[in-house]
């Protein structure tokens, strides 16, 4: 595709950016939220559901797709796009977060990380080169480097050694995947835990490598919201201004708006679909726990300001009934609404940046979501759907 990898900023409002990124399967308008389809499927939703909701791109997980159905099978089937009949862009994470979440069943070395499958206990090994090969087979539009994601509370010495390893792995990923090979973009991932000088060092090292974009990793790993926001405000504006900036695994409506406010362009999180399956729904008036008895005879739509199929068609009473009865339709209708809400949020952010009123938009959402966020509604701990 012509101009592959081109990132163009059309408007700014403070540090907030409105832009576009050219990929092999189309142009992504930013800021953007990416629904998480861990195993090639956004849980409970079909591709048409996502397109109708306004999804421009979905996220797949290298670890899970490697184990099942297998990246070589995906290659034989023409890649994940053809396998899942998804015609828009796909981003795949490296699987590093999942591997390092295994803790007792993984072993780290300079060469990579050895781990046992959570499915059957079989032994596997991820090197930077292997992770590039797997993502080549998957055929994603945007690939992520293999990195070590240190847990919250890791000490300075370990975090320093970890970020240096992540940098060496990033260089190996770039060497294994030359620029725009197979029409695939490659993003680097900054680490450094909660030490600002280490974050800056990681960024300086990665900025010397010719990546198509840069991600902030290692946030939303158990820290408090003030701690996350403090680090986000410190490091996000330092990322290269001419490349897309991606905040991984984050988060709530206020997390996303705070990220945009500090110059972040791309977000993913399992929160919309996971909370939907647990009966927690996001609306223009705040969160709704559809399980509550007060909705048993409520004939009103979930959110009168939302134009999704769920809100146009069904009452709160019916949605509560489906959830309480454990009907599978509950998963679909709730997920469809929550995904639409998050995609609407970033669409409104794009419009607000164009019109120079992003601060007002964030303030409006803060009126209904900031109190909930402060009580623990963010960060989600696991980037799996």
PEMOSUL-V879378 format. One record per residue. N is the residue number from 0. RES is the residue in one letter. PHI is phi in whole degrees, 0 to 359 (999 if undefined). PSI is psi in radians with two decimals (NA if undefined). Layout:
n->N res->RES phi->PHI psi->PSI
n->N res->RES phi->PHI psi->PSI
//
This chain:
n->0 res->X phi->999 psi->2.43
n->1 res->X phi->297 psi->2.44
n->2 res->X phi->65 psi->0.43
n->3 res->X phi->308 psi->2.26
n->4 res->X phi->86 psi->-0.06
n->5 res->X phi->291 psi->2.22
n->6 res->X phi->246 psi->2.09
n->7 res->X phi->238 psi->2.15
n->8 res->X phi->267 psi->2.14
n->9 res->X phi->261 psi->-0.53
n->10 res->X phi->214 psi->2.64
n->11 res->X phi->227 psi->2.67
n->12 res->X phi->216 psi->1.70
n->13 res->X phi->67 psi->-2.25
n->14 res->X phi->272 psi->-0.22
n->15 res->X phi->293 psi->2.46
n->16 res->X phi->234 psi->2.44
n->17 res->X phi->246 psi->2.13
n->18 res->X phi->209 psi->-2.91
n->19 res->X phi->210 psi->2.57
n->20 res->X phi->233 psi->2.24
n->21 res->X phi->271 psi->2.15
n->22 res->X phi->238 psi->3.04
n->23 res->X phi->293 psi->-0.40
n->24 res->X phi->248 psi->0.43
n->25 res->X phi->127 psi->3.02
n->26 res->X phi->267 psi->2.31
n->27 res->X phi->260 psi->2.20
n->28 res->X phi->270 psi->2.25
n->29 res->X phi->245 psi->2.70
n->30 res->X phi->295 psi->2.60
n->31 res->X phi->223 psi->2.52
n->32 res->X phi->252 psi->2.34
n->33 res->X phi->250 psi->1.93
n->34 res->X phi->301 psi->2.50
n->35 res->X phi->267 psi->2.07
n->36 res->X phi->244 psi->1.27
n->37 res->X phi->315 psi->-0.87
n->38 res->X phi->250 psi->0.57
n->39 res->X phi->87 psi->0.19
n->40 res->X phi->211 psi->2.24
n->41 res->X phi->283 psi->2.05
n->42 res->X phi->309 psi->2.23
n->43 res->X phi->79 psi->-0.01
n->44 res->X phi->238 psi->2.50
n->45 res->X phi->267 psi->2.82
n->46 res->X phi->307 psi->-0.72
n->47 res->X phi->297 psi->-0.62
n->48 res->X phi->301 psi->-0.77
n->49 res->X phi->292 psi->-0.75
n->50 res->X phi->298 psi->-0.79
n->51 res->X phi->295 psi->-0.48
n->52 res->X phi->281 psi->-0.23
n->53 res->X phi->103 psi->0.27
n->54 res->X phi->289 psi->2.29
n->55 res->X phi->261 psi->-0.37
n->56 res->X phi->200 psi->2.56
n->57 res->X phi->237 psi->2.88
n->58 res->X phi->247 psi->2.36
n->59 res->X phi->243 psi->2.81
n->60 res->X phi->248 psi->2.11
n->61 res->X phi->299 psi->-0.75
n->62 res->X phi->301 psi->-0.90
n->63 res->X phi->291 psi->-0.72
n->64 res->X phi->290 psi->-0.53
n->65 res->X phi->295 psi->-0.74
n->66 res->X phi->284 psi->-0.61
n->67 res->X phi->201 psi->2.07
n->68 res->X phi->274 psi->-0.09
n->69 res->X phi->109 psi->2.34
n->70 res->X phi->291 psi->-0.54
n->71 res->X phi->291 psi->-0.64
n->72 res->X phi->297 psi->-0.76
n->73 res->X phi->301 psi->-0.71
n->74 res->X phi->298 psi->-0.74
n->75 res->X phi->294 psi->-0.48
n->76 res->X phi->273 psi->0.06
n->77 res->X phi->93 psi->0.25
n->78 res->X phi->93 psi->2.96
n->79 res->X phi->295 psi->-0.59
n->80 res->X phi->304 psi->-0.90
n->81 res->X phi->288 psi->-0.67
n->82 res->X phi->300 psi->-0.75
n->83 res->X phi->261 psi->0.00
n->84 res->X phi->55 psi->0.80
n->85 res->X phi->248 psi->2.07
n->86 res->X phi->263 psi->-0.10
n->87 res->X phi->263 psi->3.11
n->88 res->X phi->298 psi->2.69
n->89 res->X phi->229 psi->2.37
n->90 res->X phi->250 psi->2.36
n->91 res->X phi->245 psi->2.29
n->92 res->X phi->281 psi->2.98
n->93 res->X phi->278 psi->-0.21
n->94 res->X phi->87 psi->-0.07
n->95 res->X phi->299 psi->-0.74
n->96 res->X phi->300 psi->-0.79
n->97 res->X phi->295 psi->-0.76
n->98 res->X phi->298 psi->-0.79
n->99 res->X phi->285 psi->-0.25
n->100 res->X phi->283 psi->-0.27
n->101 res->X phi->288 psi->-0.40
n->102 res->X phi->54 psi->-1.56
n->103 res->X phi->294 psi->-0.32
n->104 res->X phi->247 psi->0.54
n->105 res->X phi->221 psi->2.71
n->106 res->X phi->226 psi->2.18
n->107 res->X phi->261 psi->2.43
n->108 res->X phi->214 psi->3.06
n->109 res->X phi->301 psi->-0.62
n->110 res->X phi->287 psi->-0.50
n->111 res->X phi->162 psi->-2.60
n->112 res->X phi->225 psi->2.26
n->113 res->X phi->263 psi->2.41
n->114 res->X phi->210 psi->2.88
n->115 res->X phi->250 psi->2.42
n->116 res->X phi->299 psi->2.40
n->117 res->X phi->288 psi->-0.20
n->118 res->X phi->277 psi->-0.85
n->119 res->X phi->223 psi->0.09
n->120 res->X phi->79 psi->0.06
n->121 res->X phi->293 psi->2.63
n->122 res->X phi->269 psi->2.41
n->123 res->X phi->219 psi->2.89
n->124 res->X phi->220 psi->2.21
n->125 res->X phi->252 psi->2.06
n->126 res->X phi->252 psi->2.89
n->127 res->X phi->305 psi->-0.72
n->128 res->X phi->293 psi->-0.69
n->129 res->X phi->295 psi->-0.74
n->130 res->X phi->295 psi->-0.63
n->131 res->X phi->295 psi->-0.74
n->132 res->X phi->297 psi->-0.74
n->133 res->X phi->298 psi->-0.79
n->134 res->X phi->290 psi->-0.53
n->135 res->X phi->300 psi->-0.78
n->136 res->X phi->294 psi->-0.68
n->137 res->X phi->295 psi->-0.62
n->138 res->X phi->82 psi->0.47
n->139 res->X phi->293 psi->2.71
n->140 res->X phi->282 psi->-0.60
n->141 res->X phi->233 psi->2.14
n->142 res->X phi->252 psi->2.69
n->143 res->X phi->245 psi->2.55
n->144 res->X phi->288 psi->2.78
n->145 res->X phi->282 psi->2.27
n->146 res->X phi->222 psi->2.84
n->147 res->X phi->261 psi->2.12
n->148 res->X phi->263 psi->1.85
n->149 res->X phi->282 psi->2.57
n->150 res->X phi->285 psi->2.83
n->151 res->X phi->296 psi->2.35
n->152 res->X phi->97 psi->-0.08
n->153 res->X phi->299 psi->2.46
n->154 res->X phi->282 psi->3.00
n->155 res->X phi->298 psi->-0.82
n->156 res->X phi->298 psi->-0.80
n->157 res->X phi->294 psi->-0.74
n->158 res->X phi->297 psi->-0.66
n->159 res->X phi->296 psi->-0.82
n->160 res->X phi->297 psi->-0.65
n->161 res->X phi->295 psi->-0.76
n->162 res->X phi->292 psi->-0.58
n->163 res->X phi->294 psi->-0.68
n->164 res->X phi->295 psi->-0.74
n->165 res->X phi->300 psi->-0.68
n->166 res->X phi->295 psi->-0.77
n->167 res->X phi->297 psi->-0.71
n->168 res->X phi->296 psi->-0.67
n->169 res->X phi->298 psi->-0.72
n->170 res->X phi->296 psi->-0.68
n->171 res->X phi->292 psi->-0.65
n->172 res->X phi->298 psi->-0.78
n->173 res->X phi->297 psi->-0.70
n->174 res->X phi->294 psi->-0.63
n->175 res->X phi->283 psi->-0.36
n->176 res->X phi->230 psi->1.50
n->177 res->X phi->304 psi->2.73
n->178 res->X phi->310 psi->2.15
n->179 res->X phi->63 psi->0.37
n->180 res->X phi->303 psi->2.34
n->181 res->X phi->59 psi->0.32
n->182 res->X phi->73 psi->0.35
n->183 res->X phi->254 psi->2.32
n->184 res->X phi->274 psi->2.71
n->185 res->X phi->229 psi->2.20
n->186 res->X phi->254 psi->2.49
n->187 res->X phi->272 psi->2.82
n->188 res->X phi->233 psi->2.07
n->189 res->X phi->279 psi->2.48
n->190 res->X phi->231 psi->-2.79
n->191 res->X phi->123 psi->0.11
n->192 res->X phi->58 psi->-2.37
n->193 res->X phi->246 psi->0.63
n->194 res->X phi->246 psi->1.99
n->195 res->X phi->296 psi->-0.63
n->196 res->X phi->292 psi->-0.60
n->197 res->X phi->288 psi->-0.64
n->198 res->X phi->300 psi->-0.76
n->199 res->X phi->294 psi->-0.70
n->200 res->X phi->296 psi->-0.77
n->201 res->X phi->302 psi->-0.78
n->202 res->X phi->296 psi->-0.76
n->203 res->X phi->299 psi->-0.72
n->204 res->X phi->292 psi->-0.76
n->205 res->X phi->288 psi->-0.54
n->206 res->X phi->296 psi->-0.36
n->207 res->X phi->281 psi->-0.21
n->208 res->X phi->263 psi->2.48
n->209 res->X phi->278 psi->1.27
n->210 res->X phi->269 psi->2.76
n->211 res->X phi->275 psi->-0.24
n->212 res->X phi->191 psi->2.97
n->213 res->X phi->226 psi->2.35
n->214 res->X phi->248 psi->2.65
n->215 res->X phi->260 psi->1.94
n->216 res->X phi->257 psi->2.96
n->217 res->X phi->78 psi->0.23
n->218 res->X phi->254 psi->2.93
n->219 res->X phi->59 psi->0.81
n->220 res->X phi->238 psi->0.43
n->221 res->X phi->117 psi->-0.10
n->222 res->X phi->286 psi->2.90
n->223 res->X phi->287 psi->2.81
n->224 res->X phi->298 psi->-0.79
n->225 res->X phi->302 psi->-0.68
n->226 res->X phi->296 psi->-0.76
n->227 res->X phi->296 psi->-0.80
n->228 res->X phi->295 psi->-0.64
n->229 res->X phi->298 psi->-0.79
n->230 res->X phi->290 psi->-0.67
n->231 res->X phi->299 psi->-0.81
n->232 res->X phi->295 psi->-0.51
n->233 res->X phi->284 psi->-0.82
n->234 res->X phi->265 psi->-0.58
n->235 res->X phi->303 psi->-0.81
n->236 res->X phi->293 psi->-0.25
n->237 res->X phi->276 psi->-0.28
n->238 res->X phi->298 psi->2.61
n->239 res->X phi->311 psi->2.22
n->240 res->X phi->288 psi->-0.37
n->241 res->X phi->265 psi->0.14
n->242 res->X phi->235 psi->2.65
n->243 res->X phi->295 psi->2.53
n->244 res->X phi->245 psi->2.27
n->245 res->X phi->235 psi->2.12
n->246 res->X phi->261 psi->1.94
n->247 res->X phi->277 psi->2.30
n->248 res->X phi->73 psi->0.36
n->249 res->X phi->231 psi->2.28
n->250 res->X phi->172 psi->-2.34
n->251 res->X phi->281 psi->2.97
n->252 res->X phi->306 psi->-0.74
n->253 res->X phi->287 psi->-0.55
n->254 res->X phi->299 psi->-0.80
n->255 res->X phi->295 psi->-0.80
n->256 res->X phi->294 psi->-0.63
n->257 res->X phi->293 psi->-0.66
n->258 res->X phi->297 psi->-0.83
n->259 res->X phi->300 psi->-0.73
n->260 res->X phi->302 psi->-0.46
n->261 res->X phi->254 psi->0.31
n->262 res->X phi->94 psi->0.21
n->263 res->X phi->277 psi->2.52
n->264 res->X phi->249 psi->-0.45
n->265 res->X phi->225 psi->2.46
n->266 res->X phi->218 psi->2.63
n->267 res->X phi->216 psi->2.64
n->268 res->X phi->192 psi->2.62
n->269 res->X phi->276 psi->-0.11
n->270 res->X phi->308 psi->-0.82
n->271 res->X phi->302 psi->-0.81
n->272 res->X phi->280 psi->-0.68
n->273 res->X phi->295 psi->-0.82
n->274 res->X phi->294 psi->-0.59
n->275 res->X phi->300 psi->-0.74
n->276 res->X phi->290 psi->-0.34
n->277 res->X phi->262 psi->0.09
n->278 res->X phi->85 psi->0.21
n->279 res->X phi->258 psi->2.09
n->280 res->X phi->239 psi->2.53
n->281 res->X phi->260 psi->2.29
n->282 res->X phi->224 psi->3.00
n->283 res->X phi->294 psi->-0.24
n->284 res->X phi->253 psi->0.20
n->285 res->X phi->111 psi->-2.92
n->286 res->X phi->278 psi->2.52
n->287 res->X phi->239 psi->2.21
n->288 res->X phi->266 psi->1.72
n->289 res->X phi->293 psi->-0.18
n->290 res->X phi->286 psi->-0.34
n->291 res->X phi->296 psi->2.50
n->292 res->X phi->297 psi->-0.44
n->293 res->X phi->298 psi->-0.31
n->294 res->X phi->264 psi->0.07
n->295 res->X phi->301 psi->-0.63
n->296 res->X phi->235 psi->0.53
n->297 res->X phi->270 psi->1.96
n->298 res->X phi->276 psi->-0.05
n->299 res->X phi->280 psi->2.74
n->300 res->X phi->291 psi->2.77
n->301 res->X phi->303 psi->-0.83
n->302 res->X phi->215 psi->1.85
n->303 res->X phi->297 psi->-0.31
n->304 res->X phi->271 psi->-0.06
n->305 res->X phi->259 psi->2.44
n->306 res->X phi->254 psi->0.30
n->307 res->X phi->289 psi->2.86
n->308 res->X phi->302 psi->-0.70
n->309 res->X phi->300 psi->-0.85
n->310 res->X phi->286 psi->-0.52
n->311 res->X phi->284 psi->-0.29
n->312 res->X phi->241 psi->-0.55
n->313 res->X phi->233 psi->2.75
n->314 res->X phi->267 psi->2.87
n->315 res->X phi->299 psi->-0.65
n->316 res->X phi->300 psi->-0.75
n->317 res->X phi->291 psi->-0.72
n->318 res->X phi->297 psi->-0.68
n->319 res->X phi->295 psi->-0.77
n->320 res->X phi->303 psi->-0.82
n->321 res->X phi->300 psi->-0.74
n->322 res->X phi->293 psi->-0.83
n->323 res->X phi->296 psi->-0.64
n->324 res->X phi->280 psi->-0.05
n->325 res->X phi->59 psi->0.64
n->326 res->X phi->285 psi->2.44
n->327 res->X phi->297 psi->-0.50
n->328 res->X phi->300 psi->-0.49
n->329 res->X phi->302 psi->-0.76
n->330 res->X phi->301 psi->-0.79
n->331 res->X phi->293 psi->-0.87
n->332 res->X phi->294 psi->-0.72
n->333 res->X phi->293 psi->-0.73
n->334 res->X phi->294 psi->-0.72
n->335 res->X phi->300 psi->-0.74
n->336 res->X phi->294 psi->-0.86
n->337 res->X phi->297 psi->-0.71
n->338 res->X phi->297 psi->-0.75
n->339 res->X phi->299 psi->-0.71
n->340 res->X phi->300 psi->-0.83
n->341 res->X phi->292 psi->-0.65
n->342 res->X phi->290 psi->-0.60
n->343 res->X phi->294 psi->-0.68
n->344 res->X phi->303 psi->-0.85
n->345 res->X phi->286 psi->-0.51
n->346 res->X phi->295 psi->-0.74
n->347 res->X phi->297 psi->-0.63
n->348 res->X phi->296 psi->-0.73
n->349 res->X phi->299 psi->-0.79
n->350 res->X phi->295 psi->-0.71
n->351 res->X phi->295 psi->-0.68
n->352 res->X phi->295 psi->-0.74
n->353 res->X phi->301 psi->-0.61
n->354 res->X phi->263 psi->0.05
n->355 res->X phi->70 psi->0.55
n->356 res->X phi->229 psi->0.59
n->357 res->X phi->295 psi->-0.67
n->358 res->X phi->302 psi->-0.71
n->359 res->X phi->293 psi->-0.69
n->360 res->X phi->297 psi->-0.81
n->361 res->X phi->298 psi->-0.70
n->362 res->X phi->296 psi->-0.66
n->363 res->X phi->295 psi->-0.75
n->364 res->X phi->290 psi->-0.57
n->365 res->X phi->296 psi->-0.52
n->366 res->X phi->300 psi->-0.56
n->367 res->X phi->250 psi->-0.34
n->368 res->X phi->247 psi->-0.42
n->369 res->X phi->298 psi->-0.73
n->370 res->X phi->299 psi->-0.73
n->371 res->X phi->295 psi->-0.71
n->372 res->X phi->298 psi->-0.70
n->373 res->X phi->293 psi->-0.37
n->374 res->X phi->269 psi->0.05
n->375 res->X phi->118 psi->0.35
n->376 res->X phi->276 psi->0.12
n->377 res->X phi->219 psi->-3.06
n->378 res->X phi->302 psi->2.54
n->379 res->X phi->286 psi->2.44
n->380 res->X phi->270 psi->-0.32
n->381 res->X phi->226 psi->2.10
n->382 res->X phi->278 psi->1.04
n->383 res->X phi->229 psi->2.49
n->384 res->X phi->272 psi->NA
//
